[in-house]
Amino acid sequence: MTAVQVTGVTKTFTTKAGLVTALDDVDLTVEKGEFVSLIGPSGCGKSTLLRLIADLDTPTSGVIEVFGKSARQARLDQDYGIAFQTAGLLPWRSVAANIELPLQLHGVDRVGRRQRVAQLIELVGLGDFARSFPEQLSGGMQQRVAIARSLAERPELLLMDEPFGALDEMTRERMQSELVRISAETGAAVIFVTHSIPEAVFLSDRVVVMSPRPGRIRKVIDVKLGDARGEGLREESAFFASVTEVREALHGAPATGTARGVDTR
């Protein structure tokens, strides 16, 4: 089943300087269980596209479907989880209580909440910190809590907007490995916004390279590095070749016309 289908999506904003086109006629398909990264220069519309898929904003024109539903219906049905650059944890709630929050809000009974929280804490490797509070955690640990919370209701789609952008390089690489594992274990499709070429290559089945504003799909690159993505992958020639391919696409000739005709599968 197709997880996300974006067809002919354009998004414009009215500013003091006039009309700004953030996205121009974008087409994109993301299959169930697929990991897709969006990469491009600042202001190219990566986060805007993610917000449209999440129904946090509406397109000016075009259609977005999530598991065959409208983006709005998918949001109401809690078909996706979302994680941002800042973990956004409630400081007065423990790790377990932060993860439990969406389950509590949607009426899951206490026994069910405790069972699911225990599963998620184990999944993100925070078994010794269930009763800790956000201020007692490192940045990477806080992001693990945020990811666990986004998975609380077993979504089939995870939307992530630069969740590791504020972390130091060592923590960031460790979190990338954790996300590969979590993605494999949950089977959720992931759409991941990043500015980092190595990060996009390490994580993804496909990398969607976007042009400067107005945002269009410049190229879609298949990353054929297999499912077993350990730390050693970063030293392999195939990894460097994919990084080079993405970098060349980013610095290539400006995209023209629409994204139709680009094979996004």
Secondary structure, 3 states (H helix, E strand, C coil): CEEEEEEEEEEEEEECCEEEEEEEEEEEEEECCCEEEEECCCCCCHHHHHHHHCCCCCCCEEEEEECCEEHHHHHHCCCEEEECCCCCCCCCCCHHHHHHHHHHHCCCCHHHHHHHHHHHHHHCCCHHHCCCCHHHCCHHHHHHHHHHHHCCCCCCEEEEECCCCCCCHHHHHHHHHHHHHHHHHHCCEEEEEECCHHHHHHHCCEEEEECCCCECEEEEEECCCCCCCCHHHHHCHHHHHHHHHHHHHHCCCCCCCCCCCCCCC
